[in-house]
Amino acid sequence: MGARLLRRVPPPVRPHVQGDLQGVELHRQRQAQRLRPPPLAMEARRVRATPQTRPAPVLRASQEHQHWGVNGEVRKWRPAGADRGFTFLRYNLTLAYHRTNLLVRYGSWSASPNGGPLESLGYKQGHRIDVDIADQTWAEAPSFHDILIFNTGHWWWSSSKFDPIQSPMLFFEKGKPIIPPLLPPQGLDLTLKHMITFVNKAMRPNGLKFFSTQSPRHFEGGDWNEGGSCQRDQPLSSEEVKEFFSLDNNGTNIEVRLVNQHLMKALEQSTTFRVLNVTHMSEFRADAHPATTGGKKHDDCMHWCLPGPTDAWNDLLAASLAAIQ
């Protein structure tokens, strides 16, 4: 999960983003030109411009951007790094999703036979997380999209992805391991600090930046790999929400509020990001997960059914954009 990107542009112009990135870009072509479907396999390349002068995009063939038809109104088109994307021709708008698990670059790490700082502490293997290097799946997005929507969280608290003993998260900064090693919460803080700075510097002039708060899970009786389930068919009451998510209870689903604490702390240092608070409205919807629908081997109490709460998230985004106008 990671970032979600959206995009809107004043003349001339061009949201996942769960730890899940999703993006929307509005691009505008010369006023004298009629809107025409872009040719196959096109890349949108922009000439650098000042905030006062922004030229129309230059389109050229490239394997970096994949494009193929759906119908006369919509084209599938993926900006560089995007997992998927669609251009709505009538509105001259492109929506793209850039998947990123931790926002930053990460990969497997193994101890060197020549030793090193981590080896001297007894580490044999793990995951290297470079807190100051944006994941390549979205690194170009700030200079391409007009509206960005980011989110991250689930993977940072996932012991099944990053076992603290067998495959710990090992944080690097400026190419070197951080000593003493950080725990995941501190690694998240440092990552958010660097990525907020990166986006602020790389963002297109007049671009809009949103950070979506964490999407809640609703496991009962244990986590997903511990027999947890979500079989409710009615939303939770206010009292039940308190029981599910209270940090004092240290329950299965407290991840959502823990992540939000770190996120809000990081965003206090940046006045350029707007917050899409989808958390509390979604905490009530224990009835809106797929569970075992579709033949799943265990209850899926993290993703959402459609239609469902994510439609309300879109309404929230639309209202936020309208208020900015």
Number of C-alpha atoms within 10 A of each C-alpha: 22 29 30 31 33 30 26 22 20 13 15 17 21 25 28 25 28 27 23 25 31 30 32 26 28 22 24 20 18 12 10 6 7 8 14 10 16 18 13 17 17 21 23 20 14 15 10 11 11 9 9 7 10 18 16 19 19 12 14 14 13 15 10 15 18 19 23 16 16 12 8 10 12 19 20 19 26 26 30 23 20 25 16 19 21 22 26 17 16 12 13 18 22 26 25 33 30 32 28 30 22 26 33 22 18 20 11 13 17 14 16 11 7 6 11 13 15 19 15 10 12 11 18 16 19 20 19 19 24 25 28 22 20 21 22 17 22 27 21 18 27 24 16 26 29 27 29 31 29 30 30 30 26 22 17 19 16 13 12 10 13 18 13 15 12 12 20 21 26 28 27 20 15 10 12 10 18 17 12 10 16 16 13 19 14 13 21 24 16 17 24 23 19 18 19 19 14 16 20 16 12 15 20 22 17 12 22 23 24 23 24 26 24 26 28 25 27 28 24 20 12 13 17 19 10 11 12 19 20 22 18 15 11 11 15 16 12 11 8 13 18 15 15 23 22 14 15 9 12 12 17 18 23 18 22 22 19 16 21 19 12 16 23 14 13 18 17 10 12 14 7 15 19 15 18 19 17 20 17 15 13 22 24 21 22 24 19 24 24 18 24 15 12 7 8 10 9 15 21 20 24 20 16 20 14 11 9 14 18 16 11 14 18 14 11 15 21 12 12 15 13 9 8 8 6
